[in-house]
Amino acid sequence: MAKPDTLVVDGQAFSWRRLCELRLQQLEAWRAAQSVQPALFEMKHDVRPAAERTAAGRYQEPSLFVVTSTRGQRAQ
C-alpha cells in the first residue's frame, strides 16, 4: 500500500509535498531576514596556558610567584 500524499487536519486535506515546500520557503525567508552582526573588535588567539584563560583557573593555579627566569635567583 502506497503512502497517501495528503494530510487531513480538521477535515481539510493538505498536500504533504506542498507543506514541505512552504516550510522550506519559510526557513529560507527567515535565514535571509537574519542580519549578521559584525564583531566589535578583531578576535585574537589566546596564547596563555589553559589554566590561566579563565578566572577559576587563575584562582586554582596562581602563577604570580612563578619564576620564569634565573635572573633574580642566587647561585647555590
HTML snippet that shows the backbone in 3Dmol.js (N, CA, C, O; Angstrom):
<script src="https://3Dmol.org/build/3Dmol-min.js"></script>
<div id="view" style="width:600px;height:400px;position:relative"></div>
<script>
const pdb = `
ATOM      1  N   MET A   1       0.841  -1.175   0.000  1.00  0.00           N
ATOM      2  CA  MET A   1       0.000   0.000   0.000  1.00  0.00           C
ATOM      3  C   MET A   1       0.890   1.243   0.000  1.00  0.00           C
ATOM      4  O   MET A   1       1.805   1.353   0.816  1.00  0.00           O
ATOM      5  N   ALA A   2       0.627   2.163  -0.898  1.00  0.00           N
ATOM      6  CA  ALA A   2       1.403   3.381  -1.030  1.00  0.00           C
ATOM      7  C   ALA A   2       1.010   4.382   0.050  1.00  0.00           C
ATOM      8  O   ALA A   2      -0.131   4.396   0.513  1.00  0.00           O
ATOM      9  N   LYS A   3       1.957   5.209   0.442  1.00  0.00           N
ATOM     10  CA  LYS A   3       1.671   6.237   1.440  1.00  0.00           C
ATOM     11  C   LYS A   3       0.804   7.331   0.815  1.00  0.00           C
ATOM     12  O   LYS A   3       1.041   7.726  -0.327  1.00  0.00           O
ATOM     13  N   PRO A   4      -0.174   7.814   1.530  1.00  0.00           N
ATOM     14  CA  PRO A   4      -1.014   8.881   0.966  1.00  0.00           C
ATOM     15  C   PRO A   4      -0.225  10.184   0.893  1.00  0.00           C
ATOM     16  O   PRO A   4       0.630  10.461   1.734  1.00  0.00           O
ATOM     17  N   ASP A   5      -0.535  10.981  -0.139  1.00  0.00           N
ATOM     18  CA  ASP A   5       0.148  12.254  -0.349  1.00  0.00           C
ATOM     19  C   ASP A   5      -0.550  13.388   0.389  1.00  0.00           C
ATOM     20  O   ASP A   5      -0.046  14.511   0.407  1.00  0.00           O
ATOM     21  N   THR A   6      -1.680  13.122   0.987  1.00  0.00           N
ATOM     22  CA  THR A   6      -2.428  14.178   1.658  1.00  0.00           C
ATOM     23  C   THR A   6      -2.468  13.945   3.159  1.00  0.00           C
ATOM     24  O   THR A   6      -2.405  12.817   3.647  1.00  0.00           O
ATOM     25  N   LEU A   7      -2.573  15.031   3.851  1.00  0.00           N
ATOM     26  CA  LEU A   7      -2.675  15.019   5.305  1.00  0.00           C
ATOM     27  C   LEU A   7      -3.992  15.697   5.652  1.00  0.00           C
ATOM     28  O   LEU A   7      -4.240  16.824   5.223  1.00  0.00           O
ATOM     29  N   VAL A   8      -4.826  15.033   6.414  1.00  0.00           N
ATOM     30  CA  VAL A   8      -6.146  15.575   6.751  1.00  0.00           C
ATOM     31  C   VAL A   8      -6.084  16.129   8.171  1.00  0.00           C
ATOM     32  O   VAL A   8      -5.799  15.404   9.124  1.00  0.00           O
ATOM     33  N   VAL A   9      -6.357  17.431   8.294  1.00  0.00           N
ATOM     34  CA  VAL A   9      -6.362  18.107   9.581  1.00  0.00           C
ATOM     35  C   VAL A   9      -7.674  18.866   9.701  1.00  0.00           C
ATOM     36  O   VAL A   9      -7.974  19.729   8.877  1.00  0.00           O
ATOM     37  N   ASP A  10      -8.454  18.548  10.722  1.00  0.00           N
ATOM     38  CA  ASP A  10      -9.745  19.192  10.953  1.00  0.00           C
ATOM     39  C   ASP A  10     -10.644  19.139   9.715  1.00  0.00           C
ATOM     40  O   ASP A  10     -11.360  20.097   9.423  1.00  0.00           O
ATOM     41  N   GLY A  11     -10.607  18.037   9.002  1.00  0.00           N
ATOM     42  CA  GLY A  11     -11.464  17.876   7.831  1.00  0.00           C
ATOM     43  C   GLY A  11     -10.937  18.524   6.576  1.00  0.00           C
ATOM     44  O   GLY A  11     -11.585  18.438   5.533  1.00  0.00           O
ATOM     45  N   GLN A  12      -9.786  19.170   6.630  1.00  0.00           N
ATOM     46  CA  GLN A  12      -9.205  19.788   5.444  1.00  0.00           C
ATOM     47  C   GLN A  12      -8.009  18.964   4.999  1.00  0.00           C
ATOM     48  O   GLN A  12      -7.205  18.526   5.822  1.00  0.00           O
ATOM     49  N   ALA A  13      -7.895  18.755   3.698  1.00  0.00           N
ATOM     50  CA  ALA A  13      -6.802  17.960   3.146  1.00  0.00           C
ATOM     51  C   ALA A  13      -5.672  18.886   2.701  1.00  0.00           C
ATOM     52  O   ALA A  13      -5.903  19.890   2.027  1.00  0.00           O
ATOM     53  N   PHE A  14      -4.450  18.532   3.089  1.00  0.00           N
ATOM     54  CA  PHE A  14      -3.266  19.291   2.714  1.00  0.00           C
ATOM     55  C   PHE A  14      -2.291  18.359   2.010  1.00  0.00           C
ATOM     56  O   PHE A  14      -2.133  17.199   2.391  1.00  0.00           O
ATOM     57  N   SER A  15      -1.643  18.881   0.983  1.00  0.00           N
ATOM     58  CA  SER A  15      -0.630  18.101   0.274  1.00  0.00           C
ATOM     59  C   SER A  15       0.655  18.129   1.091  1.00  0.00           C
ATOM     60  O   SER A  15       1.152  19.196   1.454  1.00  0.00           O
ATOM     61  N   TRP A  16       1.185  16.943   1.375  1.00  0.00           N
ATOM     62  CA  TRP A  16       2.403  16.841   2.177  1.00  0.00           C
ATOM     63  C   TRP A  16       3.582  17.507   1.479  1.00  0.00           C
ATOM     64  O   TRP A  16       4.375  18.206   2.109  1.00  0.00           O
ATOM     65  N   ARG A  17       3.690  17.282   0.159  1.00  0.00           N
ATOM     66  CA  ARG A  17       4.787  17.898  -0.606  1.00  0.00           C
ATOM     67  C   ARG A  17       4.687  19.414  -0.561  1.00  0.00           C
ATOM     68  O   ARG A  17       5.690  20.108  -0.394  1.00  0.00           O
ATOM     69  N   ARG A  18       3.484  19.917  -0.710  1.00  0.00           N
ATOM     70  CA  ARG A  18       3.277  21.373  -0.691  1.00  0.00           C
ATOM     71  C   ARG A  18       3.617  21.948   0.683  1.00  0.00           C
ATOM     72  O   ARG A  18       4.211  23.021   0.776  1.00  0.00           O
ATOM     73  N   LEU A  19       3.248  21.250   1.736  1.00  0.00           N
ATOM     74  CA  LEU A  19       3.600  21.704   3.086  1.00  0.00           C
ATOM     75  C   LEU A  19       5.113  21.749   3.272  1.00  0.00           C
ATOM     76  O   LEU A  19       5.639  22.689   3.867  1.00  0.00           O
ATOM     77  N   CYS A  20       5.810  20.740   2.765  1.00  0.00           N
ATOM     78  CA  CYS A  20       7.275  20.720   2.874  1.00  0.00           C
ATOM     79  C   CYS A  20       7.900  21.863   2.090  1.00  0.00           C
ATOM     80  O   CYS A  20       8.844  22.499   2.559  1.00  0.00           O
ATOM     81  N   GLU A  21       7.369  22.129   0.883  1.00  0.00           N
ATOM     82  CA  GLU A  21       7.888  23.242   0.075  1.00  0.00           C
ATOM     83  C   GLU A  21       7.658  24.574   0.774  1.00  0.00           C
ATOM     84  O   GLU A  21       8.547  25.425   0.806  1.00  0.00           O
ATOM     85  N   LEU A  22       6.477  24.752   1.330  1.00  0.00           N
ATOM     86  CA  LEU A  22       6.177  26.003   2.041  1.00  0.00           C
ATOM     87  C   LEU A  22       7.078  26.176   3.256  1.00  0.00           C
ATOM     88  O   LEU A  22       7.525  27.285   3.548  1.00  0.00           O
ATOM     89  N   ARG A  23       7.346  25.082   3.963  1.00  0.00           N
ATOM     90  CA  ARG A  23       8.229  25.164   5.131  1.00  0.00           C
ATOM     91  C   ARG A  23       9.643  25.544   4.718  1.00  0.00           C
ATOM     92  O   ARG A  23      10.292  26.345   5.391  1.00  0.00           O
ATOM     93  N   LEU A  24      10.129  24.971   3.604  1.00  0.00           N
ATOM     94  CA  LEU A  24      11.469  25.333   3.129  1.00  0.00           C
ATOM     95  C   LEU A  24      11.529  26.806   2.732  1.00  0.00           C
ATOM     96  O   LEU A  24      12.516  27.486   3.012  1.00  0.00           O
ATOM     97  N   GLN A  25      10.487  27.293   2.086  1.00  0.00           N
ATOM     98  CA  GLN A  25      10.442  28.710   1.734  1.00  0.00           C
ATOM     99  C   GLN A  25      10.427  29.587   2.988  1.00  0.00           C
ATOM    100  O   GLN A  25      11.075  30.632   3.041  1.00  0.00           O
ATOM    101  N   GLN A  26       9.684  29.144   3.977  1.00  0.00           N
ATOM    102  CA  GLN A  26       9.609  29.881   5.233  1.00  0.00           C
ATOM    103  C   GLN A  26      10.977  29.935   5.908  1.00  0.00           C
ATOM    104  O   GLN A  26      11.376  30.987   6.407  1.00  0.00           O
ATOM    105  N   LEU A  27      11.694  28.824   5.929  1.00  0.00           N
ATOM    106  CA  LEU A  27      13.028  28.798   6.531  1.00  0.00           C
ATOM    107  C   LEU A  27      14.019  29.663   5.762  1.00  0.00           C
ATOM    108  O   LEU A  27      14.840  30.352   6.368  1.00  0.00           O
ATOM    109  N   GLU A  28      13.950  29.635   4.429  1.00  0.00           N
ATOM    110  CA  GLU A  28      14.841  30.472   3.616  1.00  0.00           C
ATOM    111  C   GLU A  28      14.573  31.954   3.860  1.00  0.00           C
ATOM    112  O   GLU A  28      15.510  32.747   3.956  1.00  0.00           O
ATOM    113  N   ALA A  29      13.306  32.328   3.961  1.00  0.00           N
ATOM    114  CA  ALA A  29      12.960  33.727   4.235  1.00  0.00           C
ATOM    115  C   ALA A  29      13.452  34.139   5.621  1.00  0.00           C
ATOM    116  O   ALA A  29      13.927  35.259   5.805  1.00  0.00           O
ATOM    117  N   TRP A  30      13.340  33.242   6.589  1.00  0.00           N
ATOM    118  CA  TRP A  30      13.817  33.545   7.943  1.00  0.00           C
ATOM    119  C   TRP A  30      15.323  33.739   7.958  1.00  0.00           C
ATOM    120  O   TRP A  30      15.832  34.669   8.583  1.00  0.00           O
ATOM    121  N   ARG A  31      16.042  32.844   7.256  1.00  0.00           N
ATOM    122  CA  ARG A  31      17.509  32.975   7.204  1.00  0.00           C
ATOM    123  C   ARG A  31      17.932  34.260   6.518  1.00  0.00           C
ATOM    124  O   ARG A  31      18.892  34.903   6.941  1.00  0.00           O
ATOM    125  N   ALA A  32      17.223  34.642   5.458  1.00  0.00           N
ATOM    126  CA  ALA A  32      17.550  35.881   4.749  1.00  0.00           C
ATOM    127  C   ALA A  32      17.278  37.101   5.622  1.00  0.00           C
ATOM    128  O   ALA A  32      17.958  38.120   5.492  1.00  0.00           O
ATOM    129  N   ALA A  33      16.303  37.008   6.497  1.00  0.00           N
ATOM    130  CA  ALA A  33      15.954  38.142   7.359  1.00  0.00           C
ATOM    131  C   ALA A  33      16.918  38.301   8.528  1.00  0.00           C
ATOM    132  O   ALA A  33      16.985  39.371   9.133  1.00  0.00           O
ATOM    133  N   GLN A  34      17.662  37.251   8.851  1.00  0.00           N
ATOM    134  CA  GLN A  34      18.605  37.336   9.955  1.00  0.00           C
ATOM    135  C   GLN A  34      19.788  38.201   9.537  1.00  0.00           C
ATOM    136  O   GLN A  34      20.428  37.937   8.519  1.00  0.00           O
ATOM    137  N   SER A  35      20.071  39.221  10.314  1.00  0.00           N
ATOM    138  CA  SER A  35      21.196  40.096   9.992  1.00  0.00           C
ATOM    139  C   SER A  35      22.470  39.544  10.615  1.00  0.00           C
ATOM    140  O   SER A  35      22.437  38.855  11.635  1.00  0.00           O
ATOM    141  N   VAL A  36      23.572  39.855   9.993  1.00  0.00           N
ATOM    142  CA  VAL A  36      24.866  39.431  10.501  1.00  0.00           C
ATOM    143  C   VAL A  36      25.424  40.567  11.348  1.00  0.00           C
ATOM    144  O   VAL A  36      25.572  41.689  10.863  1.00  0.00           O
ATOM    145  N   GLN A  37      25.732  40.285  12.595  1.00  0.00           N
ATOM    146  CA  GLN A  37      26.258  41.313  13.474  1.00  0.00           C
ATOM    147  C   GLN A  37      27.781  41.318  13.376  1.00  0.00           C
ATOM    148  O   GLN A  37      28.418  40.309  13.678  1.00  0.00           O
ATOM    149  N   PRO A  38      28.369  42.426  12.963  1.00  0.00           N
ATOM    150  CA  PRO A  38      29.834  42.475  12.860  1.00  0.00           C
ATOM    151  C   PRO A  38      30.467  42.478  14.251  1.00  0.00           C
ATOM    152  O   PRO A  38      29.859  42.920  15.226  1.00  0.00           O
ATOM    153  N   ALA A  39      31.678  41.986  14.318  1.00  0.00           N
ATOM    154  CA  ALA A  39      32.400  41.947  15.590  1.00  0.00           C
ATOM    155  C   ALA A  39      32.830  43.361  15.978  1.00  0.00           C
ATOM    156  O   ALA A  39      33.126  44.186  15.114  1.00  0.00           O
ATOM    157  N   LEU A  40      32.861  43.630  17.264  1.00  0.00           N
ATOM    158  CA  LEU A  40      33.292  44.942  17.737  1.00  0.00           C
ATOM    159  C   LEU A  40      34.799  45.116  17.626  1.00  0.00           C
ATOM    160  O   LEU A  40      35.293  46.232  17.462  1.00  0.00           O
ATOM    161  N   PHE A  41      35.524  44.010  17.717  1.00  0.00           N
ATOM    162  CA  PHE A  41      36.975  44.072  17.619  1.00  0.00           C
ATOM    163  C   PHE A  41      37.470  42.767  17.025  1.00  0.00           C
ATOM    164  O   PHE A  41      36.743  41.775  16.984  1.00  0.00           O
ATOM    165  N   GLU A  42      38.704  42.777  16.567  1.00  0.00           N
ATOM    166  CA  GLU A  42      39.280  41.595  15.941  1.00  0.00           C
ATOM    167  C   GLU A  42      39.558  40.531  16.998  1.00  0.00           C
ATOM    168  O   GLU A  42      40.114  40.823  18.056  1.00  0.00           O
ATOM    169  N   MET A  43      39.170  39.307  16.701  1.00  0.00           N
ATOM    170  CA  MET A  43      39.411  38.202  17.621  1.00  0.00           C
ATOM    171  C   MET A  43      40.884  37.805  17.536  1.00  0.00           C
ATOM    172  O   MET A  43      41.432  37.639  16.446  1.00  0.00           O
ATOM    173  N   LYS A  44      41.502  37.657  18.678  1.00  0.00           N
ATOM    174  CA  LYS A  44      42.907  37.268  18.736  1.00  0.00           C
ATOM    175  C   LYS A  44      43.021  35.946  19.464  1.00  0.00           C
ATOM    176  O   LYS A  44      42.224  35.646  20.354  1.00  0.00           O
ATOM    177  N   HIS A  45      44.002  35.165  19.090  1.00  0.00           N
ATOM    178  CA  HIS A  45      44.219  33.865  19.708  1.00  0.00           C
ATOM    179  C   HIS A  45      44.819  34.050  21.101  1.00  0.00           C
ATOM    180  O   HIS A  45      45.793  34.785  21.263  1.00  0.00           O
ATOM    181  N   ASP A  46      44.255  33.398  22.089  1.00  0.00           N
ATOM    182  CA  ASP A  46      44.737  33.478  23.456  1.00  0.00           C
ATOM    183  C   ASP A  46      45.896  32.502  23.620  1.00  0.00           C
ATOM    184  O   ASP A  46      45.709  31.290  23.514  1.00  0.00           O
ATOM    185  N   VAL A  47      47.088  33.023  23.876  1.00  0.00           N
ATOM    186  CA  VAL A  47      48.275  32.173  23.964  1.00  0.00           C
ATOM    187  C   VAL A  47      48.615  31.789  25.394  1.00  0.00           C
ATOM    188  O   VAL A  47      49.621  31.120  25.632  1.00  0.00           O
ATOM    189  N   ARG A  48      47.786  32.204  26.352  1.00  0.00           N
ATOM    190  CA  ARG A  48      48.046  31.843  27.741  1.00  0.00           C
ATOM    191  C   ARG A  48      47.828  30.346  27.943  1.00  0.00           C
ATOM    192  O   ARG A  48      47.095  29.714  27.182  1.00  0.00           O
ATOM    193  N   PRO A  49      48.462  29.783  28.963  1.00  0.00           N
ATOM    194  CA  PRO A  49      48.199  28.368  29.281  1.00  0.00           C
ATOM    195  C   PRO A  49      46.716  28.172  29.593  1.00  0.00           C
ATOM    196  O   PRO A  49      46.032  29.108  30.005  1.00  0.00           O
ATOM    197  N   ALA A  50      46.230  26.952  29.392  1.00  0.00           N
ATOM    198  CA  ALA A  50      44.804  26.660  29.546  1.00  0.00           C
ATOM    199  C   ALA A  50      44.291  27.043  30.927  1.00  0.00           C
ATOM    200  O   ALA A  50      43.164  27.525  31.041  1.00  0.00           O
ATOM    201  N   ALA A  51      45.078  26.846  31.978  1.00  0.00           N
ATOM    202  CA  ALA A  51      44.622  27.155  33.336  1.00  0.00           C
ATOM    203  C   ALA A  51      44.471  28.658  33.564  1.00  0.00           C
ATOM    204  O   ALA A  51      43.704  29.069  34.436  1.00  0.00           O
ATOM    205  N   GLU A  52      45.173  29.471  32.814  1.00  0.00           N
ATOM    206  CA  GLU A  52      45.122  30.918  33.023  1.00  0.00           C
ATOM    207  C   GLU A  52      44.095  31.619  32.137  1.00  0.00           C
ATOM    208  O   GLU A  52      43.985  32.844  32.197  1.00  0.00           O
ATOM    209  N   ARG A  53      43.352  30.899  31.331  1.00  0.00           N
ATOM    210  CA  ARG A  53      42.387  31.519  30.422  1.00  0.00           C
ATOM    211  C   ARG A  53      41.076  31.888  31.098  1.00  0.00           C
ATOM    212  O   ARG A  53      40.319  32.700  30.567  1.00  0.00           O
ATOM    213  N   THR A  54      40.794  31.308  32.257  1.00  0.00           N
ATOM    214  CA  THR A  54      39.565  31.636  32.976  1.00  0.00           C
ATOM    215  C   THR A  54      39.908  32.122  34.376  1.00  0.00           C
ATOM    216  O   THR A  54      40.986  31.832  34.895  1.00  0.00           O
ATOM    217  N   ALA A  55      38.996  32.856  34.980  1.00  0.00           N
ATOM    218  CA  ALA A  55      39.215  33.350  36.336  1.00  0.00           C
ATOM    219  C   ALA A  55      39.313  32.188  37.319  1.00  0.00           C
ATOM    220  O   ALA A  55      40.113  32.232  38.253  1.00  0.00           O
ATOM    221  N   ALA A  56      38.509  31.157  37.116  1.00  0.00           N
ATOM    222  CA  ALA A  56      38.553  29.992  38.004  1.00  0.00           C
ATOM    223  C   ALA A  56      39.901  29.289  37.904  1.00  0.00           C
ATOM    224  O   ALA A  56      40.452  28.847  38.912  1.00  0.00           O
ATOM    225  N   GLY A  57      40.422  29.189  36.711  1.00  0.00           N
ATOM    226  CA  GLY A  57      41.728  28.558  36.529  1.00  0.00           C
ATOM    227  C   GLY A  57      42.840  29.363  37.163  1.00  0.00           C
ATOM    228  O   GLY A  57      43.757  28.792  37.753  1.00  0.00           O
ATOM    229  N   ARG A  58      42.775  30.689  37.051  1.00  0.00           N
ATOM    230  CA  ARG A  58      43.798  31.532  37.678  1.00  0.00           C
ATOM    231  C   ARG A  58      43.718  31.461  39.197  1.00  0.00           C
ATOM    232  O   ARG A  58      44.738  31.574  39.876  1.00  0.00           O
ATOM    233  N   TYR A  59      42.528  31.276  39.729  1.00  0.00           N
ATOM    234  CA  TYR A  59      42.358  31.150  41.171  1.00  0.00           C
ATOM    235  C   TYR A  59      42.897  29.808  41.665  1.00  0.00           C
ATOM    236  O   TYR A  59      43.557  29.745  42.702  1.00  0.00           O
ATOM    237  N   GLN A  60      42.619  28.753  40.935  1.00  0.00           N
ATOM    238  CA  GLN A  60      43.057  27.419  41.347  1.00  0.00           C
ATOM    239  C   GLN A  60      44.558  27.231  41.189  1.00  0.00           C
ATOM    240  O   GLN A  60      45.191  26.545  41.992  1.00  0.00           O
ATOM    241  N   GLU A  61      45.126  27.835  40.159  1.00  0.00           N
ATOM    242  CA  GLU A  61      46.561  27.680  39.898  1.00  0.00           C
ATOM    243  C   GLU A  61      47.202  29.055  39.720  1.00  0.00           C
ATOM    244  O   GLU A  61      47.503  29.444  38.591  1.00  0.00           O
ATOM    245  N   PRO A  62      47.417  29.797  40.803  1.00  0.00           N
ATOM    246  CA  PRO A  62      48.014  31.127  40.651  1.00  0.00           C
ATOM    247  C   PRO A  62      49.450  31.029  40.147  1.00  0.00           C
ATOM    248  O   PRO A  62      50.194  30.124  40.525  1.00  0.00           O
ATOM    249  N   SER A  63      49.823  31.962  39.297  1.00  0.00           N
ATOM    250  CA  SER A  63      51.172  31.938  38.732  1.00  0.00           C
ATOM    251  C   SER A  63      51.915  33.239  39.008  1.00  0.00           C
ATOM    252  O   SER A  63      52.864  33.575  38.301  1.00  0.00           O
ATOM    253  N   LEU A  64      51.491  33.963  40.023  1.00  0.00           N
ATOM    254  CA  LEU A  64      52.093  35.241  40.339  1.00  0.00           C
ATOM    255  C   LEU A  64      53.542  35.086  40.771  1.00  0.00           C
ATOM    256  O   LEU A  64      54.384  35.909  40.413  1.00  0.00           O
ATOM    257  N   PHE A  65      53.845  34.039  41.538  1.00  0.00           N
ATOM    258  CA  PHE A  65      55.188  33.873  42.075  1.00  0.00           C
ATOM    259  C   PHE A  65      56.020  32.856  41.309  1.00  0.00           C
ATOM    260  O   PHE A  65      57.064  32.427  41.800  1.00  0.00           O
ATOM    261  N   VAL A  66      55.595  32.471  40.149  1.00  0.00           N
ATOM    262  CA  VAL A  66      56.358  31.523  39.342  1.00  0.00           C
ATOM    263  C   VAL A  66      57.538  32.271  38.736  1.00  0.00           C
ATOM    264  O   VAL A  66      57.368  33.310  38.099  1.00  0.00           O
ATOM    265  N   VAL A  67      58.709  31.742  38.937  1.00  0.00           N
ATOM    266  CA  VAL A  67      59.914  32.367  38.400  1.00  0.00           C
ATOM    267  C   VAL A  67      60.085  31.903  36.965  1.00  0.00           C
ATOM    268  O   VAL A  67      60.185  30.705  36.699  1.00  0.00           O
ATOM    269  N   THR A  68      60.117  32.855  36.041  1.00  0.00           N
ATOM    270  CA  THR A  68      60.232  32.499  34.638  1.00  0.00           C
ATOM    271  C   THR A  68      61.665  32.603  34.143  1.00  0.00           C
ATOM    272  O   THR A  68      61.975  32.129  33.050  1.00  0.00           O
ATOM    273  N   SER A  69      62.549  33.219  34.934  1.00  0.00           N
ATOM    274  CA  SER A  69      63.949  33.313  34.515  1.00  0.00           C
ATOM    275  C   SER A  69      64.833  33.117  35.749  1.00  0.00           C
ATOM    276  O   SER A  69      64.336  33.128  36.876  1.00  0.00           O
ATOM    277  N   THR A  70      66.098  32.944  35.546  1.00  0.00           N
ATOM    278  CA  THR A  70      67.040  32.749  36.649  1.00  0.00           C
ATOM    279  C   THR A  70      67.713  34.053  37.040  1.00  0.00           C
ATOM    280  O   THR A  70      68.701  34.023  37.775  1.00  0.00           O
ATOM    281  N   ARG A  71      67.236  35.161  36.594  1.00  0.00           N
ATOM    282  CA  ARG A  71      67.862  36.460  36.824  1.00  0.00           C
ATOM    283  C   ARG A  71      67.892  36.825  38.308  1.00  0.00           C
ATOM    284  O   ARG A  71      68.920  37.302  38.788  1.00  0.00           O
ATOM    285  N   GLY A  72      66.804  36.618  39.049  1.00  0.00           N
ATOM    286  CA  GLY A  72      66.725  37.045  40.427  1.00  0.00           C
ATOM    287  C   GLY A  72      67.117  35.956  41.425  1.00  0.00           C
ATOM    288  O   GLY A  72      67.000  36.179  42.630  1.00  0.00           O
ATOM    289  N   GLN A  73      67.569  34.812  40.983  1.00  0.00           N
ATOM    290  CA  GLN A  73      67.897  33.725  41.896  1.00  0.00           C
ATOM    291  C   GLN A  73      69.376  33.783  42.276  1.00  0.00           C
ATOM    292  O   GLN A  73      70.228  34.214  41.499  1.00  0.00           O
ATOM    293  N   ARG A  74      69.649  33.326  43.517  1.00  0.00           N
ATOM    294  CA  ARG A  74      71.030  33.263  43.976  1.00  0.00           C
ATOM    295  C   ARG A  74      71.673  31.974  43.546  1.00  0.00           C
ATOM    296  O   ARG A  74      70.990  30.958  43.417  1.00  0.00           O
ATOM    297  N   ALA A  75      72.936  31.985  43.326  1.00  0.00           N
ATOM    298  CA  ALA A  75      73.684  30.770  42.999  1.00  0.00           C
ATOM    299  C   ALA A  75      73.873  29.957  44.271  1.00  0.00           C
ATOM    300  O   ALA A  75      74.149  30.524  45.328  1.00  0.00           O
ATOM    301  N   GLN A  76      73.730  28.650  44.186  1.00  0.00           N
ATOM    302  CA  GLN A  76      73.838  27.801  45.384  1.00  0.00           C
ATOM    303  C   GLN A  76      75.136  27.088  45.437  1.00  0.00           C
ATOM    304  O   GLN A  76      75.389  26.334  46.376  1.00  0.00           O
TER     305      GLN A  76
END
`;
const viewer = $3Dmol.createViewer("view");
viewer.addModel(pdb, "pdb");
viewer.setStyle({}, {cartoon: {color: "spectrum"}});
viewer.zoomTo();
viewer.render();
</script>
